[in-house]
Amino acid sequence: MEFSREELHSVPIWVKLSGLDFKYWSPKGLSKIGCLIGKPLMVDQHTESKLGLNFSRLLIEVVIDTPLPEKVMFRSEKGNLVEQQVRYNWKPILCKYCSKYGDMYAYNTKEDRKELWEYLETIHQGNTMPWLVMGDFNSVLNINDGIGGNPVTMAEVTDFQQYIDSCELNELPPKGSRHTWSDKLEFLSRVETVWQTSTEGCTMLQVVKKLKYLKQALLELNWKHFRDILIVVAEANDELIKAQLPLQRDPIDQEIQEKLQQAIVQIKDNEGIMQTNSETTASIFVDFYKELLRRKKMCKIKAFNSFLNSVHTLTVATQLKLVRDYIEKDVKTAMFSIDVNKSSCPDGYGNDFFRKAFHIVGEEVTNVVLKFLRNGKLLRQINSTLIALIPKVPEP
């Protein structure tokens, strides 16, 4: 949001008149004082009902290019000069970079952005009221916030976070699409276009054909936005090697160490805290795979008839519920319970795809699953899997 001088000439601002004598709280008296600042519009409920006599509040329309006074002078009914302090909930700030009100835009390079961060710190030091900072900062607070383009470095994240902390700001939680500029609508549009295509065959075969046709459309979308990803990865690897070689020659060089820190990977631990220390991140990976690959010893337990006869058994109604036919809700619940990071099927479609496009593909996919659960028949195109063989000897 931005307000230029041509677009907006005035704004309403709440004004607080602390210590104002009660005899000036009449509509005529408040209007007279308000006219010294701008155009009076209304008073708040407490001022109108004369509650909380410590101060009165007026909503005044002011011209944004006019300096707002910290105090006003007026004459009393006896002709005496009265000085009144004025406080504002906020003031329109003119951006010194683009001469517009209410906007915020940061430069692309880390060095150029520092000037804006320092400018924000200056505003914060002179501000005593709650404030909201919005705009294009050209920087992120988390490496995972970026998608496509040049890789985000830890140095950029740390630099931005330091200024956020210095200005005592908190990032508002996101709602909706995490990457608002990502082509989610284009993705769904392509899925819908392919899914409306008429195909022949049984219901299961039709879904298989549509997924096959859709793969080409999604490959084109991927190429459009991420075709340079391999080049970016190669360039990042070259930069890492260039940073590591000087460090090997001079391990205590502080400047080289700071450059190398940009390549540190960050990862969340079990408590959701982001860790950047190399030893800590390494231990997190090790612990994860230990937990993933560990084997539990299976113990055989003998069943005693006396024990089985004494336990509670399921009622007939519960037994019938367990053997009832599956319904559409069961299929959707099962699909949405699968983690989006689970390895995709041999056709390349992961569970994240079916979640995001379920309102388009969900009905036909659900029918296919239900038919399989009822008759047990599965097409050869679907009944396939990938097996990764890990050799345990140097020369298998």
C-alpha positions in Angstrom: 0.0 0.0 0.0 1.4 3.4 -0.9 -0.1 6.9 -0.9 1.5 9.5 -3.2 0.9 13.2 -2.9 -1.3 13.2 -6.0 -3.4 10.3 -4.7 -4.0 11.4 -1.1 -4.0 15.0 0.2 -5.4 14.4 3.7 -5.8 11.7 6.3 -7.8 11.3 9.6 -5.7 11.1 12.7 -6.8 10.6 16.3 -5.5 13.5 18.5 -5.1 13.4 22.3 -5.4 16.6 24.3 -4.0 15.8 27.7 -4.9 17.9 30.7 -7.5 19.9 28.9 -9.6 22.0 31.3 -13.1 20.4 31.5 -14.8 23.7 30.6 -13.5 23.4 27.1 -15.0 19.9 26.5 -18.1 21.3 24.9 -18.6 20.6 21.1 -17.9 24.3 20.4 -14.7 24.4 22.6 -13.3 21.1 21.1 -14.1 22.2 17.6 -12.3 25.5 18.2 -9.1 23.8 19.4 -9.4 21.1 16.6 -9.5 23.8 13.9 -6.0 24.9 15.0 -4.7 21.4 13.8 -7.0 20.5 11.0 -10.7 19.8 10.3 -12.5 18.2 13.3 -14.5 15.2 12.4 -15.7 13.6 15.6 -14.8 12.8 19.2 -14.5 9.3 20.8 -17.1 7.8 23.1 -15.4 8.6 26.3 -14.9 12.2 25.4 -18.6 12.5 24.3 -19.8 11.0 27.6 -17.2 12.9 29.6 -15.6 9.8 31.0 -11.9 9.6 31.9 -11.3 13.3 32.3 -7.5 13.0 32.0 -7.6 13.7 28.3 -10.0 14.2 25.4 -9.7 12.6 21.9 -10.7 14.0 18.6 -10.5 12.6 15.1 -9.1 15.4 12.9 -8.5 15.4 9.2 -5.1 16.9 8.5 -3.2 17.7 5.3 -0.3 15.2 5.0 2.2 17.8 3.7 1.5 20.2 6.7 3.7 19.9 9.8 1.7 18.7 12.8 2.1 21.0 15.9 3.2 19.5 19.2 1.2 22.3 21.0 -1.5 24.9 20.1 -2.3 28.3 21.6 -5.8 29.7 22.0 -7.5 32.4 24.1 -9.9 31.7 26.9 -13.2 33.3 27.5 -11.4 36.0 29.5 -8.9 36.7 26.7 -6.0 34.8 28.4 -3.6 32.9 26.2 -3.8 29.1 26.9 -1.1 26.6 25.8 -2.4 23.0 25.0 -0.1 20.0 24.4 -1.1 17.8 21.5 -0.3 14.1 21.1 -0.9 11.9 18.0 -1.5 8.2 17.7 0.5 8.2 14.6 1.8 10.6 11.9 2.1 10.1 8.1 5.7 9.5 7.3 7.1 10.6 3.9 9.6 8.0 2.6 12.8 9.8 1.8 13.6 7.3 -0.9 10.6 7.6 -3.2 8.7 10.6 -1.7 5.6 8.6 -1.1 3.5 7.9 2.1 3.0 4.6 3.6 5.2 2.4 1.4 8.4 0.5 2.0 10.8 -0.9 -0.6 14.3 -2.2 0.0 17.1 -2.5 -2.5 18.3 -5.8 -4.0 21.8 -5.9 -2.5 22.6 -6.5 1.1 24.8 -3.4 1.4 22.2 -1.0 -0.1 19.5 -2.4 2.2 21.4 -1.3 5.3 20.5 2.3 4.7 16.8 1.4 4.8 17.3 -0.6 8.0 19.0 2.3 9.7 16.2 4.6 8.5 13.7 2.3 10.1 15.7 2.3 13.3 15.5 6.1 13.3 11.7 6.1 13.0 11.5 3.5 15.8 13.6 5.6 18.2 11.2 8.6 17.8 8.0 6.5 17.9 6.2 5.8 21.2 3.0 4.2 19.7 2.3 0.8 18.1 3.4 0.7 14.5 3.1 -1.6 11.5 5.8 -1.9 8.8 4.7 -3.3 5.5 6.4 -3.5 2.1 8.8 -5.3 -0.2 11.9 -5.8 1.9 13.8 -7.9 -0.7 14.9 -10.1 2.1 13.5 -13.0 4.2 13.7 -14.2 7.8 14.1 -17.9 6.9 16.0 -19.7 4.2 12.8 -21.7 3.4 10.9 -18.5 2.6 12.6 -18.2 -0.8 11.6 -20.2 -3.8 13.5 -20.1 -7.1 16.0 -17.4 -8.0 19.3 -17.0 -6.2 19.8 -19.1 -3.1 19.2 -17.3 0.2 22.3 -17.1 2.5 22.4 -17.2 6.2 24.2 -13.8 6.2 21.1 -12.2 4.6 18.7 -13.8 7.0 20.8 -12.8 10.1 21.2 -9.3 8.8 17.5 -8.8 8.4 16.7 -10.4 11.7 19.1 -8.1 13.6 17.2 -5.0 12.4 13.8 -6.6 13.1 15.0 -7.2 16.7 16.5 -3.7 16.9 13.2 -2.1 15.9 11.2 -4.4 18.3 9.1 -5.8 15.4 7.4 -9.2 15.2 6.6 -11.0 12.0 2.9 -11.5 11.6 2.0 -15.2 11.0 1.2 -15.9 7.3 -2.2 -17.0 6.1 -3.0 -18.7 2.8 -0.3 -19.4 0.3 3.1 -19.1 1.8 4.7 -17.8 -1.4 2.0 -15.4 -2.6 3.8 -14.7 -5.8 4.3 -18.4 -6.7 2.2 -19.6 -9.6 -0.3 -21.6 -7.6 -3.2 -20.4 -9.8 -1.3 -21.3 -12.9 -0.7 -24.8 -11.5 -4.3 -25.4 -10.6 -5.4 -24.0 -14.0 -3.3 -26.5 -15.8 -4.6 -29.4 -13.6 -8.2 -28.4 -14.3 -7.6 -28.1 -18.1 -6.2 -31.5 -18.3 -8.7 -33.1 -16.0 -11.6 -31.9 -18.1 -10.2 -33.8 -21.1 -12.4 -36.6 -22.3 -10.7 -40.1 -22.1 -11.9 -43.6 -22.9 -11.7 -46.7 -20.7 -12.8 -47.7 -17.2 -12.7 -45.1 -14.4 -9.3 -46.3 -13.2 -7.8 -46.2 -16.7 -9.2 -42.7 -17.3 -7.5 -41.4 -14.1 -4.2 -43.1 -15.2 -4.4 -41.4 -18.6 -5.2 -38.0 -17.2 -2.2 -38.2 -14.8 0.0 -39.1 -17.7 -1.2 -36.2 -19.8 -0.9 -33.8 -16.8 2.7 -34.8 -16.3 3.7 -33.0 -19.5 1.8 -29.9 -18.5 3.5 -29.8 -15.1 6.9 -30.4 -16.7 6.4 -27.3 -18.8 5.4 -25.3 -15.8 8.5 -26.6 -13.9 10.8 -25.7 -16.8 9.3 -22.2 -17.0 10.1 -21.4 -13.4 13.0 -23.7 -12.4 14.9 -24.4 -15.6 18.0 -22.7 -14.2 18.0 -24.6 -10.9 20.9 -26.9 -11.9 23.0 -23.9 -12.9 22.2 -22.2 -9.6 23.2 -25.3 -7.6 26.5 -25.6 -9.6 27.3 -22.0 -9.0 26.6 -22.3 -5.3 28.9 -25.3 -5.1 31.7 -23.4 -6.9 31.3 -20.6 -4.4 31.5 -23.0 -1.5 34.7 -24.6 -2.8 36.2 -21.1 -3.4 35.4 -20.2 0.2 36.7 -23.5 1.7 40.1 -23.4 -0.1 41.3 -20.1 1.5 40.0 -21.2 4.9 42.1 -24.4 4.6 45.2 -22.2 4.0 44.4 -19.7 6.8 41.8 -21.3 9.3 41.9 -18.3 11.7 41.0 -15.7 9.2 37.8 -14.1 10.6 36.7 -12.6 7.3 36.9 -15.9 5.5 35.0 -17.6 8.3 32.2 -15.1 8.0 31.9 -15.8 4.2 31.9 -19.5 4.8 29.1 -19.2 7.3 26.8 -18.2 4.4 26.8 -21.9 3.3 25.7 -23.3 6.7 22.5 -25.3 6.4 19.8 -24.6 9.0 17.3 -27.2 10.2 14.6 -27.4 12.8 15.1 -29.7 15.8 12.4 -31.8 17.5 11.2 -28.8 19.4 10.8 -26.7 16.3 13.8 -24.4 17.0 15.9 -23.5 14.0 19.5 -24.7 14.5 22.5 -23.4 12.4 25.5 -24.8 14.3 27.2 -27.4 12.1 27.7 -29.9 14.9 24.1 -29.5 16.1 22.6 -29.9 12.6 24.8 -33.0 12.0 23.5 -34.6 15.2 19.9 -33.8 14.2 20.4 -35.7 11.0 22.0 -38.6 12.7 19.3 -38.8 15.4 16.6 -38.7 12.7 17.9 -41.6 10.7 18.7 -43.6 13.9 15.0 -43.2 14.8 13.9 -44.0 11.3 16.0 -47.1 10.8 16.0 -48.6 14.2 14.5 -52.1 14.6 12.3 -53.1 17.4 12.7 -56.6 18.7 9.6 -58.7 18.1 8.7 -60.9 21.1 6.3 -63.8 20.7 3.6 -63.8 23.3 1.6 -66.9 24.0 -2.1 -66.5 24.2 -3.9 -68.2 27.0 -7.5 -69.2 26.6 -8.3 -68.2 30.1 -7.1 -64.8 29.4 -8.9 -64.4 26.2 -12.2 -65.6 27.7 -12.0 -63.0 30.5 -11.4 -59.9 28.4 -14.1 -57.6 27.0 -15.1 -58.3 23.4 -16.5 -56.0 20.8 -20.2 -55.6 20.5 -22.0 -56.7 17.3 -22.6 -53.1 16.4 -18.9 -52.3 16.7 -18.0 -55.4 14.7 -20.3 -54.4 11.9 -18.9 -50.9 11.9 -15.4 -52.3 11.4 -16.4 -54.4 8.4 -18.7 -51.9 6.7 -17.8 -50.6 3.2 -15.5 -47.6 2.9 -17.0 -44.3 2.0 -15.7 -41.1 0.3 -14.9 -39.5 3.6 -12.7 -42.4 4.6 -10.6 -42.1 1.4 -10.1 -38.3 1.8 -9.2 -38.7 5.5 -6.6 -41.4 4.7 -5.1 -39.3 1.8 -4.8 -36.1 3.9 -3.2 -38.0 6.8 -0.2 -39.0 4.6 2.7 -36.6 5.2 3.4 -34.4 2.2 7.1 -35.2 2.4 6.5 -38.9 1.9 8.3 -40.2 -1.2 6.2 -39.9 -4.3 4.9 -42.9 -6.3 6.8 -44.2 -9.4 4.5 -41.9 -11.6 6.1 -38.9 -9.8 2.9 -37.7 -8.0 3.3 -37.2 -4.3 0.6 -36.7 -1.7 1.1 -32.9 -1.7 -0.2 -32.9 -5.3 -3.4 -34.7 -4.4 -4.0 -32.4 -1.4 -3.6 -29.1 -3.4 -5.7 -30.3 -6.3 -8.2 -32.4 -4.5 -11.1 -30.1 -5.3 -10.4 -30.9 -9.0 -9.2 -34.5 -9.0 -10.6 -35.7 -5.7 -14.0 -37.1 -7.0 -12.5 -39.4 -9.7 -9.5 -40.5 -7.6 -11.8 -41.3 -4.7 -14.0 -43.5 -7.0 -11.0 -45.4 -8.2 -9.8 -46.1 -4.6 -13.3 -47.2 -3.6 -13.7 -49.6 -6.5 -10.3 -51.2 -5.8 -11.3 -51.7 -2.1 -14.5 -53.4 -3.2 -13.3 -55.6 -6.0 -9.5 -55.9 -5.3 -8.7 -55.3 -9.0 -5.8 -52.9 -9.8 -4.4 -51.9 -13.2 -0.8 -52.9 -14.0 0.0 -49.2 -14.6 -0.7 -48.5 -10.9 0.5 -51.7 -9.3 4.2 -50.9 -9.5 6.8 -49.8 -7.0 10.5 -48.8 -6.8 13.0 -50.8 -4.8 16.4 -49.2 -3.9 19.1 -51.8 -3.3 21.9 -50.7 -0.9 24.9 -53.0 -1.2 26.5 -54.1 2.1 29.7 -55.2 0.5 32.2 -53.2 -1.7 31.6 -55.5 -4.7 28.2 -57.1 -4.7 
